[in-house]
Amino acid sequence: MTPTTLESPANGTLTARYPRTNAVPDRSEPCVPGARGATVVIRSRTSYNLEVPYFRVLGPLEATAADGTQIPLGGARQRAVLAALLLRVGKVVSTEFLIDAVWGEHAPRTAMTSLQNSISNLRRAVGAELLLTRPPGYVLAVEPQDVDLGRFERLVREARSLPPEERAAALRDALSLWRGQPLADVLFEGLAGSEMHRLEDLQLAALESWADAELACGRAAEVVPELERLVREQPLREELHRQLMLALYHTGRQAEAANAYRNASGILVEQGLEPSPRLKETHKEILQQTVAHAAPAQAGLGDDHFGEVADALAAGRLVPVLGTDVSELASRLARRFEYPPEEAPDLTRVAQYVSLTKGAGPLYEELRTMLEIGAEPTPVHRFFASLPPVLRLLGVSHQLLVTTSYDLALEQAFLEAEEEFDVVSYLASGRHRGRFCHVQPDGTAHVIDVPNTYASELSLERRTVILKLHGGINGSAVDDLESFVVTEDDYIDYLAQSDVGSAIPVALAAKLRRSHFLFLGYGMRDWNLRLVLGRIWGAEGVAYRSWAVQAAARPLERQFWRARDVDLIEMPLDDHVSALGRHLSLAAEAVA
């Protein structure tokens, strides 16, 4: 089916809209301004079925019929069966899992019969067409938005890419769905612990995101009481302590902000924990009064900037350079290997310590484990993964995406978008050290020995190429083609490799020399970026107008970009790609 229009929701993800038939109006879908002022429903492409009951698990278990009446759900065991199915709505739940969840390790011999009776009763209550038998168990065949938990997760997911005001409002709507302790009236024997912790983490993460959005909107004073309450209830949640420190500081209460850090540190030390580098850095900035404020003057950045960047992207002349925050990775690595707390906790120093004391093998193994667990795409990753169909529509080449991150989050975004891509990754160790490795979509890997002749194998006319300048996980089955520029020694060797730039395949090197750059998420502290820029640009510097986007920059960072003729845009990354997506949609609509 051919799309009739190209839609650009507030998250900037361009989506082809197809004609729909028999569409049912949404019950409570939030709307935001779309391209050219039109109002569009954000992200969701399915409407609520008004004939299906609405289920609530974020509080006492409830089911409401289409006419608004409450559906009787039976006794404790029957309600527990329904709750277990709702927590995995739309998925087959095995009878073994249900019995373990409801009765625990000491299930009676009659548990299977009791389960079957509960299923029969629930079918009469909610509709036999919704509760289906699917080996090896059952599935509750309703959409996630027909459960308050599914609606909550969708609102939180969509809020990530909205501007601060809309993000705060969307998160307030999501949090309003909570009516107390989840499934407070349901008796679980075997499922309660893990599920309750998971739901609690979801709510706390949403509260932290809401507080961030409120602070970005300049409402520090309004969130202080709520953050003080949350810190009392969740004393080991470091991000809440950090947000309280910032909120107090921004309301002119610097001494109280510093005291909030001392309280947090004392609580953590009592539990045998060390405050994270992120928390320590915020404390340092408060003491030195160097806390960065968002730049509201750029919140109303004109159409000229986004139009210029969108034009470069639509012409196939833009190279995005994606950064990543490695502070959490450094903190986890430090805890795992008992890194001396008095030493500077940056990633290169921690990795050097682990390599020297434990060996490169344990370091790499631990990095792989941590990076595989944390490879969750961000809205920025998903934005660029959404672009290939648009670029094909515009008749331009695919993207060359440059990154210094080590994980697979960007690749995962492309996999979710069902778009093929090549990965070209630097090899920091092993017999091929100093070369790049090419991993094709099918996982086949090749070392690029002669980059000046390696052109036809890598074509941006064919698909996207992800260039990983510092190596990392590459998804290849060959172990010695996976490495990291991560320790101090790695960076010294990297610096000594005068031919790093020439090791980049010729087709990609030509693209880098003839493109605008869009740096996303790099600050002056990323000294490794300066090393990369020197390798790419040489003494000549950038030849095309380029831009760097940071949520808030310090004076030295502004000077850093100015000295390199790169325009600095101070706004959240998600907001920037959202606005860029709306402008790019105009170019796509003109062609569609």
BAVOBA-18919 format. One record per residue (C-alpha): z, x, y. Coordinates in steps of 0.1 Angstrom, whole numbers, plus 5000, padded with zeros to 4 digits. Each point is the difference from the previous one (the first is absolute). Layout:
@zz=Z, xx=X, yy=Y $
...
***
This chain:
@zz=5000, xx=5000, yy=5000 $
@zz=4991, xx=5013, yy=5034 $
@zz=5028, xx=5001, yy=5026 $
@zz=4994, xx=4978, yy=5030 $
@zz=5022, xx=5020, yy=5024 $
@zz=5020, xx=5031, yy=5003 $
@zz=5037, xx=4994, yy=5008 $
@zz=5024, xx=5024, yy=5017 $
@zz=5036, xx=4988, yy=4996 $
@zz=5028, xx=5015, yy=5021 $
@zz=5005, xx=5027, yy=4974 $
@zz=4966, xx=5015, yy=5008 $
@zz=4988, xx=4996, yy=4964 $
@zz=4964, xx=4988, yy=5001 $
@zz=4994, xx=4973, yy=4974 $
@zz=4968, xx=4981, yy=4992 $
@zz=5007, xx=4963, yy=5002 $
@zz=4982, xx=4978, yy=4975 $
@zz=4994, xx=4962, yy=5003 $
@zz=5029, xx=4980, yy=4984 $
@zz=4998, xx=4966, yy=4984 $
@zz=5028, xx=4974, yy=4996 $
@zz=5023, xx=5022, yy=5020 $
@zz=5035, xx=4985, yy=5006 $
@zz=5016, xx=5007, yy=5034 $
@zz=5028, xx=5025, yy=4999 $
@zz=5036, xx=4988, yy=5002 $
@zz=5015, xx=5027, yy=5021 $
@zz=4975, xx=5029, yy=5002 $
@zz=5007, xx=5021, yy=5031 $
@zz=4970, xx=5006, yy=5023 $
@zz=4991, xx=5028, yy=5024 $
@zz=4972, xx=5006, yy=5025 $
@zz=4969, xx=5014, yy=4983 $
@zz=4967, xx=5015, yy=5012 $
@zz=4987, xx=4985, yy=5033 $
@zz=5031, xx=4979, yy=5004 $
@zz=4995, xx=4978, yy=4969 $
@zz=5031, xx=4991, yy=4980 $
@zz=4999, xx=5011, yy=4964 $
@zz=5025, xx=4997, yy=4972 $
@zz=5013, xx=5034, yy=4992 $
@zz=4989, xx=5016, yy=4967 $
@zz=5005, xx=4970, yy=4977 $
@zz=4968, xx=4987, yy=4985 $
@zz=5016, xx=4972, yy=4980 $
@zz=5015, xx=4968, yy=5012 $
@zz=5032, xx=4984, yy=4987 $
@zz=4995, xx=4973, yy=4974 $
@zz=5019, xx=4970, yy=5013 $
@zz=5003, xx=4986, yy=4964 $
@zz=5020, xx=5029, yy=4987 $
@zz=5038, xx=5002, yy=5004 $
@zz=5015, xx=5025, yy=5024 $
@zz=5026, xx=5022, yy=4984 $
@zz=5029, xx=5018, yy=5017 $
@zz=5018, xx=5030, yy=4986 $
@zz=5012, xx=5017, yy=5032 $
@zz=5033, xx=4981, yy=4997 $
@zz=5010, xx=4973, yy=4975 $
@zz=4971, xx=4992, yy=4977 $
@zz=4980, xx=4969, yy=5012 $
@zz=4967, xx=4983, yy=4993 $
@zz=4986, xx=4975, yy=5024 $
@zz=4973, xx=4975, yy=4991 $
@zz=4969, xx=4994, yy=5022 $
@zz=5017, xx=4969, yy=5014 $
@zz=5031, xx=5020, yy=5011 $
@zz=5023, xx=4988, yy=4973 $
@zz=5022, xx=5024, yy=4980 $
@zz=4990, xx=5006, yy=4964 $
@zz=5029, xx=5000, yy=4975 $
@zz=5000, xx=5033, yy=4982 $
@zz=5025, xx=4994, yy=4973 $
@zz=5029, xx=5021, yy=4987 $
@zz=5009, xx=5037, yy=5005 $
@zz=4979, xx=5014, yy=4972 $
@zz=4970, xx=4980, yy=5009 $
@zz=5003, xx=5010, yy=5037 $
@zz=5003, xx=5037, yy=4989 $
@zz=4967, xx=4997, yy=4980 $
@zz=4982, xx=4985, yy=5030 $
@zz=5014, xx=5028, yy=5023 $
@zz=4988, xx=5027, yy=4976 $
@zz=4965, xx=4985, yy=5001 $
@zz=5001, xx=4996, yy=5038 $
@zz=5009, xx=5037, yy=5004 $
@zz=4968, xx=5008, yy=4982 $
@zz=4979, xx=4971, yy=5011 $
@zz=4964, xx=5000, yy=4989 $
@zz=5007, xx=5026, yy=4973 $
@zz=5006, xx=4995, yy=4962 $
@zz=5037, xx=5004, yy=4993 $
@zz=5007, xx=5007, yy=4963 $
@zz=5025, xx=4980, yy=4981 $
@zz=5019, xx=5032, yy=4992 $
@zz=5004, xx=5007, yy=5037 $
@zz=5011, xx=4964, yy=5008 $
@zz=5026, xx=5001, yy=4972 $
@zz=5014, xx=5033, yy=5012 $
@zz=5000, xx=4989, yy=5036 $
@zz=5018, xx=4967, yy=4993 $
@zz=5023, xx=5009, yy=4971 $
@zz=5003, xx=5038, yy=5003 $
@zz=5006, xx=5024, yy=4971 $
@zz=5021, xx=4975, yy=4980 $
@zz=4975, xx=4971, yy=4997 $
@zz=5010, xx=4974, yy=4974 $
@zz=4977, xx=4992, yy=4971 $
@zz=4992, xx=4967, yy=5016 $
@zz=4986, xx=5018, yy=5032 $
@zz=4963, xx=4994, yy=4990 $
@zz=5006, xx=4963, yy=4994 $
@zz=5020, xx=4997, yy=5032 $
@zz=4972, xx=5018, yy=5019 $
@zz=4973, xx=4977, yy=4986 $
@zz=5021, xx=4969, yy=5010 $
@zz=5004, xx=5014, yy=5035 $
@zz=4963, xx=5005, yy=5003 $
@zz=4993, xx=4965, yy=4988 $
@zz=5025, xx=4985, yy=5026 $
@zz=4986, xx=5022, yy=5028 $
@zz=4964, xx=4988, yy=4992 $
@zz=5012, xx=4964, yy=5005 $
@zz=5017, xx=5010, yy=5032 $
@zz=4973, xx=5021, yy=5018 $
@zz=4968, xx=4991, yy=4981 $
@zz=4987, xx=5010, yy=4966 $
@zz=4968, xx=5013, yy=5017 $
@zz=5021, xx=5026, yy=5018 $
@zz=5021, xx=5014, yy=4972 $
@zz=4976, xx=5013, yy=4974 $
@zz=5004, xx=5017, yy=4967 $
@zz=4983, xx=5034, yy=5000 $
@zz=5008, xx=5024, yy=4972 $
@zz=5024, xx=5017, yy=4998 $
@zz=5018, xx=4975, yy=5022 $
@zz=4995, xx=4977, yy=5030 $
@zz=4986, xx=5001, yy=5035 $
@zz=5009, xx=4979, yy=5030 $
@zz=4964, xx=4995, yy=5014 $
@zz=5007, xx=4995, yy=5037 $
@zz=4989, xx=5022, yy=5029 $
@zz=5025, xx=5025, yy=5015 $
@zz=5000, xx=4980, yy=5033 $
@zz=5014, xx=4970, yy=4981 $
@zz=5033, xx=5020, yy=4996 $
@zz=5020, xx=5010, yy=5030 $
@zz=5003, xx=5036, yy=4987 $
@zz=4962, xx=5003, yy=4998 $
@zz=4997, xx=4986, yy=5036 $
@zz=5026, xx=5024, yy=5012 $
@zz=4983, xx=5030, yy=4984 $
@zz=4966, xx=4989, yy=5015 $
@zz=5015, xx=4996, yy=5035 $
@zz=5016, xx=5034, yy=4998 $
@zz=4968, xx=5016, yy=4988 $
@zz=4979, xx=4985, yy=5027 $
@zz=5026, xx=5008, yy=5027 $
@zz=4995, xx=5037, yy=4994 $
@zz=4967, xx=5001, yy=5018 $
@zz=5009, xx=4977, yy=5030 $
@zz=5009, xx=5011, yy=5035 $
@zz=5038, xx=5003, yy=5006 $
@zz=5005, xx=4965, yy=5016 $
@zz=4980, xx=4982, yy=4972 $
@zz=5016, xx=5022, yy=4973 $
@zz=5035, xx=4992, yy=5012 $
@zz=4991, xx=4962, yy=5000 $
@zz=4984, xx=5002, yy=4965 $
@zz=5030, xx=5018, yy=4986 $
@zz=5024, xx=4975, yy=5015 $
@zz=4980, xx=4973, yy=4983 $
@zz=5001, xx=5019, yy=4967 $
@zz=5038, xx=5006, yy=5002 $
@zz=5006, xx=4963, yy=5009 $
@zz=4990, xx=4992, yy=4964 $
@zz=5032, xx=5015, yy=4987 $
@zz=5027, xx=4974, yy=4995 $
@zz=5027, xx=5023, yy=4987 $
@zz=5004, xx=5020, yy=4968 $
@zz=4968, xx=4997, yy=4979 $
@zz=5004, xx=4977, yy=4970 $
@zz=5037, xx=4996, yy=5008 $
@zz=5004, xx=4971, yy=4976 $
@zz=4981, xx=5015, yy=4970 $
@zz=5019, xx=5016, yy=4972 $
@zz=4981, xx=5031, yy=4987 $
@zz=5014, xx=5021, yy=4972 $
@zz=4974, xx=5028, yy=4997 $
@zz=4979, xx=4998, yy=5032 $
@zz=5024, xx=4996, yy=5029 $
@zz=5007, xx=5037, yy=5009 $
@zz=4964, xx=5013, yy=5003 $
@zz=4985, xx=4969, yy=5016 $
@zz=5028, xx=4995, yy=5025 $
@zz=4998, xx=5036, yy=5011 $
@zz=4962, xx=4997, yy=5004 $
@zz=5003, xx=4969, yy=5021 $
@zz=5028, xx=5015, yy=5021 $
@zz=4978, xx=5031, yy=5006 $
@zz=4971, xx=4978, yy=5011 $
@zz=5022, xx=4981, yy=5025 $
@zz=5016, xx=5032, yy=5014 $
@zz=4966, xx=5017, yy=5004 $
@zz=4988, xx=4969, yy=5019 $
@zz=5030, xx=5001, yy=5022 $
@zz=4994, xx=5037, yy=5008 $
@zz=4964, xx=4992, yy=5008 $
@zz=5011, xx=4971, yy=5023 $
@zz=5025, xx=5023, yy=5018 $
@zz=4972, xx=5026, yy=5005 $
@zz=4977, xx=4973, yy=5015 $
@zz=5028, xx=4988, yy=5023 $
@zz=5007, xx=5035, yy=5012 $
@zz=4963, xx=5005, yy=5006 $
@zz=5001, xx=4969, yy=5021 $
@zz=5028, xx=5014, yy=5022 $
@zz=5027, xx=4976, yy=4987 $
@zz=5025, xx=5026, yy=4990 $
@zz=5030, xx=4981, yy=5015 $
@zz=4991, xx=4968, yy=4980 $
@zz=5000, xx=5018, yy=4966 $
@zz=5032, xx=5020, yy=5004 $
@zz=5023, xx=4973, yy=4987 $
@zz=4978, xx=4993, yy=4970 $
@zz=4997, xx=5037, yy=4991 $
@zz=5038, xx=5004, yy=5003 $
@zz=5004, xx=4972, yy=4975 $
@zz=4974, xx=5014, yy=4976 $
@zz=5016, xx=5035, yy=5002 $
@zz=5034, xx=4986, yy=4990 $
@zz=4984, xx=4981, yy=4971 $
@zz=4977, xx=5028, yy=4989 $
@zz=5018, xx=5033, yy=5009 $
@zz=4978, xx=5022, yy=4978 $
@zz=4967, xx=4988, yy=5016 $
@zz=4991, xx=5029, yy=5022 $
@zz=4971, xx=4984, yy=5018 $
@zz=5024, xx=4973, yy=5013 $
@zz=5023, xx=5026, yy=5014 $
@zz=4971, xx=5018, yy=5017 $
@zz=4987, xx=4967, yy=5015 $
@zz=5035, xx=4992, yy=5013 $
@zz=5002, xx=5035, yy=5016 $
@zz=4966, xx=4995, yy=5017 $
@zz=5010, xx=4965, yy=5012 $
@zz=5032, xx=5012, yy=5015 $
@zz=4983, xx=5029, yy=5017 $
@zz=4973, xx=4978, yy=5015 $
@zz=5026, xx=4978, yy=5015 $
@zz=5016, xx=5029, yy=5018 $
@zz=5029, xx=5005, yy=4975 $
@zz=4993, xx=5036, yy=4990 $
@zz=5036, xx=5008, yy=4991 $
@zz=5002, xx=4970, yy=4977 $
@zz=4966, xx=5010, yy=4984 $
@zz=5014, xx=5035, yy=4993 $
@zz=5032, xx=4984, yy=4985 $
@zz=4978, xx=4978, yy=4978 $
@zz=4985, xx=5031, yy=4985 $
@zz=5035, xx=5015, yy=4993 $
@zz=5010, xx=4967, yy=4983 $
@zz=4968, xx=5000, yy=4979 $
@zz=5004, xx=5037, yy=4991 $
@zz=5037, xx=4995, yy=4990 $
@zz=4990, xx=4970, yy=4977 $
@zz=4973, xx=5020, yy=4983 $
@zz=5021, xx=5031, yy=4995 $
@zz=5027, xx=4979, yy=4984 $
@zz=4974, xx=4989, yy=4974 $
@zz=4989, xx=5036, yy=4994 $
@zz=4968, xx=4996, yy=5020 $
@zz=4985, xx=5020, yy=5029 $
@zz=4985, xx=4983, yy=5030 $
@zz=4962, xx=5001, yy=4998 $
@zz=4979, xx=5023, yy=5023 $
@zz=4987, xx=4968, yy=5017 $
@zz=5035, xx=4989, yy=5009 $
@zz=5011, xx=5034, yy=5011 $
@zz=4969, xx=5004, yy=5022 $
@zz=5006, xx=4966, yy=5017 $
@zz=5036, xx=5012, yy=5007 $
@zz=4987, xx=5032, yy=5015 $
@zz=4976, xx=4982, yy=5022 $
@zz=5027, xx=4977, yy=5013 $
@zz=5023, xx=5029, yy=5008 $
@zz=4971, xx=5018, yy=5018 $
@zz=4988, xx=4967, yy=5016 $
@zz=4965, xx=5006, yy=4987 $
@zz=4996, xx=4967, yy=4981 $
@zz=4964, xx=4989, yy=5004 $
@zz=4993, xx=4966, yy=5014 $
@zz=4970, xx=4980, yy=4992 $
@zz=4974, xx=5002, yy=5028 $
@zz=4996, xx=4964, yy=5012 $
@zz=4973, xx=5009, yy=5025 $
@zz=4977, xx=5007, yy=4971 $
@zz=5008, xx=4968, yy=4983 $
@zz=4973, xx=4984, yy=5021 $
@zz=4975, xx=5028, yy=4993 $
@zz=4967, xx=4987, yy=5012 $
@zz=4969, xx=4991, yy=4979 $
@zz=4983, xx=5031, yy=5012 $
@zz=5020, xx=5023, yy=4976 $
@zz=4997, xx=4978, yy=4969 $
@zz=4964, xx=4993, yy=5008 $
@zz=4992, xx=5037, yy=5002 $
@zz=5018, xx=5008, yy=4967 $
@zz=4985, xx=4969, yy=4983 $
@zz=4965, xx=5011, yy=5012 $
@zz=5006, xx=5035, yy=4985 $
@zz=5011, xx=4985, yy=4967 $
@zz=4971, xx=4975, yy=5000 $
@zz=4976, xx=5029, yy=5005 $
@zz=5014, xx=5020, yy=4972 $
@zz=5013, xx=5027, yy=5023 $
@zz=5037, xx=4997, yy=4997 $
@zz=5023, xx=5021, yy=4977 $
@zz=5035, xx=4985, yy=4996 $
@zz=5027, xx=5026, yy=4993 $
@zz=5030, xx=4984, yy=4984 $
@zz=5035, xx=5014, yy=5001 $
@zz=5031, xx=4992, yy=4981 $
@zz=5038, xx=5001, yy=5004 $
@zz=5013, xx=5026, yy=4975 $
@zz=5037, xx=4998, yy=5012 $
@zz=5010, xx=4977, yy=4972 $
@zz=4982, xx=5021, yy=4974 $
@zz=5018, xx=5031, yy=5013 $
@zz=5033, xx=4981, yy=4999 $
@zz=4995, xx=4988, yy=4964 $
@zz=4989, xx=5035, yy=4989 $
@zz=5031, xx=5015, yy=5016 $
@zz=5023, xx=4976, yy=4983 $
@zz=4983, xx=5005, yy=4966 $
@zz=5004, xx=5038, yy=5001 $
@zz=5033, xx=5003, yy=5019 $
@zz=4984, xx=5017, yy=5030 $
@zz=5026, xx=5017, yy=5022 $
@zz=5010, xx=4974, yy=5027 $
@zz=5004, xx=5027, yy=5027 $
@zz=4963, xx=5009, yy=4998 $
@zz=4972, xx=4984, yy=5020 $
@zz=4989, xx=4970, yy=4978 $
@zz=4962, xx=5001, yy=5008 $
@zz=4977, xx=4996, yy=4970 $
@zz=4985, xx=5035, yy=5000 $
@zz=5034, xx=5016, yy=5000 $
@zz=5014, xx=4977, yy=4973 $
@zz=4969, xx=5005, yy=4978 $
@zz=5003, xx=5038, yy=5005 $
@zz=5036, xx=4998, yy=4989 $
@zz=4991, xx=4980, yy=4968 $
@zz=4971, xx=5023, yy=4992 $
@zz=5022, xx=5031, yy=5003 $
@zz=5030, xx=4987, yy=4981 $
@zz=4985, xx=4977, yy=4974 $
@zz=4963, xx=5011, yy=4999 $
@zz=4967, xx=4984, yy=5010 $
@zz=4998, xx=4980, yy=4968 $
@zz=5031, xx=4979, yy=5007 $
@zz=4991, xx=4997, yy=5037 $
@zz=4965, xx=4986, yy=4991 $
@zz=5014, xx=4977, yy=4973 $
@zz=5025, xx=4985, yy=5024 $
@zz=4975, xx=4996, yy=5028 $
@zz=4976, xx=4982, yy=4976 $
@zz=5028, xx=4976, yy=4989 $
@zz=5011, xx=4993, yy=5036 $
@zz=4965, xx=4996, yy=5013 $
@zz=4988, xx=4977, yy=4972 $
@zz=5030, xx=4977, yy=5006 $
@zz=4995, xx=4999, yy=5038 $
@zz=4963, xx=4994, yy=5001 $
@zz=5000, xx=4967, yy=5018 $
@zz=4971, xx=4994, yy=5024 $
@zz=5008, xx=4993, yy=5036 $
@zz=4981, xx=4976, yy=5023 $
@zz=4982, xx=5031, yy=5014 $
@zz=4988, xx=5009, yy=4965 $
@zz=4990, xx=4965, yy=4992 $
@zz=4981, xx=4997, yy=5033 $
@zz=4977, xx=5030, yy=4992 $
@zz=4996, xx=4988, yy=4964 $
@zz=4987, xx=4966, yy=5014 $
@zz=4972, xx=5017, yy=5020 $
@zz=4974, xx=5010, yy=4974 $
@zz=4984, xx=4964, yy=4998 $
@zz=4999, xx=4999, yy=5038 $
@zz=4984, xx=5035, yy=5003 $
@zz=4974, xx=4990, yy=4974 $
@zz=4993, xx=4968, yy=5020 $
@zz=4995, xx=5022, yy=5031 $
@zz=4977, xx=5024, yy=4981 $
@zz=5020, xx=5031, yy=5006 $
@zz=5014, xx=5027, yy=4977 $
@zz=5034, xx=4997, yy=4983 $
@zz=5032, xx=5016, yy=5014 $
@zz=5012, xx=5035, yy=4997 $
@zz=5038, xx=4996, yy=5000 $
@zz=5021, xx=5031, yy=5005 $
@zz=5037, xx=5001, yy=4990 $
@zz=5027, xx=5026, yy=4997 $
@zz=5021, xx=4977, yy=4978 $
@zz=5006, xx=5007, yy=4963 $
@zz=5004, xx=4966, yy=4985 $
@zz=4975, xx=4974, yy=4987 $
@zz=5007, xx=4972, yy=5025 $
@zz=4966, xx=5002, yy=5017 $
@zz=4982, xx=5001, yy=4967 $
@zz=5021, xx=4971, yy=4988 $
@zz=4989, xx=4979, yy=5030 $
@zz=4963, xx=5007, yy=4991 $
@zz=5007, xx=4990, yy=4964 $
@zz=5016, xx=4968, yy=5010 $
@zz=4969, xx=4993, yy=5022 $
@zz=4978, xx=5008, yy=4970 $
@zz=4981, xx=5026, yy=5019 $
@zz=4988, xx=5033, yy=4984 $
@zz=5009, xx=5033, yy=5016 $
@zz=4998, xx=5038, yy=4995 $
@zz=5030, xx=5023, yy=5005 $
@zz=4996, xx=5036, yy=5011 $
@zz=5034, xx=5017, yy=4998 $
@zz=5011, xx=5036, yy=5008 $
@zz=5013, xx=5022, yy=4972 $
@zz=5030, xx=5020, yy=5011 $
@zz=5007, xx=5017, yy=4967 $
@zz=4986, xx=5010, yy=4967 $
@zz=4968, xx=5018, yy=4991 $
@zz=4979, xx=4979, yy=5025 $
@zz=5024, xx=5006, yy=5029 $
@zz=4984, xx=4997, yy=5034 $
@zz=4972, xx=4977, yy=4988 $
@zz=4996, xx=4962, yy=5002 $
@zz=4998, xx=4977, yy=4970 $
@zz=4978, xx=4969, yy=4999 $
@zz=5012, xx=4970, yy=4980 $
@zz=4975, xx=4973, yy=4994 $
@zz=5008, xx=4963, yy=4996 $
@zz=4999, xx=5003, yy=4963 $
@zz=5027, xx=5028, yy=5001 $
@zz=4975, xx=5028, yy=4992 $
@zz=5011, xx=5031, yy=5019 $
@zz=4980, xx=5030, yy=5012 $
@zz=5011, xx=5032, yy=5018 $
@zz=4977, xx=5006, yy=5030 $
@zz=4991, xx=5037, yy=4995 $
@zz=4971, xx=5000, yy=5024 $
@zz=5007, xx=4976, yy=5029 $
@zz=4968, xx=5009, yy=5019 $
@zz=4979, xx=4984, yy=4972 $
@zz=5024, xx=4972, yy=4991 $
@zz=4983, xx=4972, yy=5019 $
@zz=4982, xx=4975, yy=4977 $
@zz=5032, xx=4995, yy=4979 $
@zz=5019, xx=4987, yy=5031 $
@zz=4980, xx=4974, yy=5020 $
@zz=5016, xx=4978, yy=5026 $
@zz=4969, xx=4978, yy=4996 $
@zz=5013, xx=4992, yy=4966 $
@zz=5038, xx=4995, yy=5005 $
@zz=5031, xx=5010, yy=5018 $
@zz=5014, xx=5036, yy=4998 $
@zz=5037, xx=5008, yy=5003 $
@zz=5006, xx=5036, yy=5010 $
@zz=5035, xx=5012, yy=4992 $
@zz=5005, xx=5032, yy=5019 $
@zz=5034, xx=5009, yy=4985 $
@zz=4992, xx=4989, yy=4964 $
@zz=5023, xx=4977, yy=4982 $
@zz=4997, xx=4975, yy=4971 $
@zz=4963, xx=4997, yy=4992 $
@zz=4999, xx=4975, yy=4971 $
@zz=4982, xx=5025, yy=4978 $
@zz=5009, xx=5005, yy=4964 $
@zz=4998, xx=5038, yy=5005 $
@zz=5034, xx=5014, yy=5009 $
@zz=4989, xx=5032, yy=5016 $
@zz=4979, xx=4981, yy=5026 $
@zz=5031, xx=4985, yy=5016 $
@zz=5020, xx=5020, yy=5025 $
@zz=5018, xx=4998, yy=5033 $
@zz=5001, xx=5020, yy=5032 $
@zz=5037, xx=4993, yy=5004 $
@zz=5023, xx=5031, yy=4999 $
@zz=5002, xx=5026, yy=5028 $
@zz=4982, xx=5024, yy=4978 $
@zz=4972, xx=4975, yy=4994 $
@zz=4995, xx=4997, yy=5038 $
@zz=5000, xx=5037, yy=5005 $
@zz=4974, xx=5003, yy=4973 $
@zz=4981, xx=4971, yy=5016 $
@zz=5001, xx=5018, yy=5033 $
@zz=4988, xx=5032, yy=4985 $
@zz=4970, xx=4983, yy=4985 $
@zz=4975, xx=5006, yy=5028 $
@zz=4973, xx=4981, yy=4981 $
@zz=5018, xx=4967, yy=4995 $
@zz=4976, xx=4983, yy=5024 $
@zz=4970, xx=5015, yy=4983 $
@zz=5014, xx=4988, yy=4966 $
@zz=4994, xx=4964, yy=5011 $
@zz=4967, xx=4986, yy=4985 $
@zz=4971, xx=5004, yy=5024 $
@zz=4993, xx=4963, yy=5004 $
@zz=5037, xx=4993, yy=5010 $
@zz=5002, xx=5030, yy=5022 $
@zz=4969, xx=4988, yy=5020 $
@zz=5016, xx=4966, yy=5004 $
@zz=5032, xx=5016, yy=5013 $
@zz=4981, xx=5020, yy=5026 $
@zz=4980, xx=4970, yy=5013 $
@zz=5026, xx=4972, yy=5002 $
@zz=5027, xx=4985, yy=5022 $
@zz=5035, xx=5003, yy=4985 $
@zz=5027, xx=4973, yy=4998 $
@zz=5034, xx=5016, yy=4992 $
@zz=5025, xx=4974, yy=4987 $
@zz=5036, xx=5009, yy=4996 $
@zz=5001, xx=5037, yy=5010 $
@zz=5025, xx=5015, yy=5024 $
@zz=5004, xx=5035, yy=5014 $
@zz=5025, xx=5007, yy=4973 $
@zz=4972, xx=4999, yy=4975 $
@zz=4992, xx=5037, yy=5005 $
@zz=4979, xx=4999, yy=4969 $
@zz=4976, xx=4977, yy=5018 $
@zz=4994, xx=5027, yy=5026 $
@zz=4992, xx=5023, yy=4972 $
@zz=4975, xx=4975, yy=4986 $
@zz=4984, xx=4995, yy=5034 $
@zz=4995, xx=5037, yy=5004 $
@zz=4983, xx=5001, yy=4966 $
@zz=4977, xx=4971, yy=5008 $
@zz=4992, xx=5006, yy=5037 $
@zz=5004, xx=5038, yy=5003 $
@zz=5002, xx=5014, yy=5035 $
@zz=4976, xx=4974, yy=5014 $
@zz=5024, xx=4970, yy=4997 $
@zz=4990, xx=4964, yy=4997 $
@zz=4964, xx=4993, yy=5010 $
@zz=5002, xx=4962, yy=5002 $
@zz=5025, xx=4978, yy=5018 $
@zz=5029, xx=4993, yy=4977 $
@zz=5033, xx=4981, yy=4999 $
@zz=5035, xx=5003, yy=4986 $
@zz=5022, xx=4970, yy=4994 $
@zz=5038, xx=5003, yy=5000 $
@zz=5026, xx=4973, yy=5003 $
@zz=5019, xx=5021, yy=5027 $
@zz=4993, xx=5035, yy=5010 $
@zz=5023, xx=5026, yy=5016 $
@zz=4988, xx=5020, yy=5031 $
@zz=4991, xx=5031, yy=4979 $
@zz=4980, xx=4979, yy=4976 $
@zz=4980, xx=4986, yy=5030 $
@zz=4993, xx=5035, yy=5011 $
@zz=4990, xx=5010, yy=4965 $
@zz=4972, xx=4974, yy=4999 $
@zz=4990, xx=5005, yy=5036 $
@zz=4994, xx=5037, yy=4994 $
@zz=4977, xx=4991, yy=4972 $
@zz=4980, xx=4974, yy=5020 $
@zz=5012, xx=4972, yy=4978 $
@zz=5010, xx=4967, yy=5016 $
@zz=5035, xx=4989, yy=4990 $
@zz=5006, xx=4962, yy=4994 $
@zz=5036, xx=4990, yy=4998 $
@zz=5004, xx=4969, yy=4979 $
@zz=5009, xx=4992, yy=4963 $
@zz=4973, xx=5010, yy=4975 $
@zz=4999, xx=4965, yy=4985 $
@zz=4994, xx=4984, yy=5034 $
@zz=4972, xx=5025, yy=5007 $
@zz=4981, xx=4994, yy=4968 $
@zz=5005, xx=4962, yy=5005 $
@zz=4984, xx=5001, yy=5034 $
@zz=4973, xx=5024, yy=4988 $
@zz=4992, xx=4975, yy=4972 $
@zz=4995, xx=4972, yy=5024 $
@zz=4976, xx=5020, yy=5021 $
@zz=4981, xx=5012, yy=4970 $
@zz=4996, xx=4964, yy=4988 $
@zz=4980, xx=4993, yy=5032 $
@zz=4974, xx=5026, yy=4990 $
@zz=4999, xx=4986, yy=4965 $
@zz=4996, xx=4964, yy=5012 $
@zz=4970, xx=5011, yy=5021 $
@zz=4983, xx=5012, yy=4968 $
@zz=5011, xx=4973, yy=4976 $
***
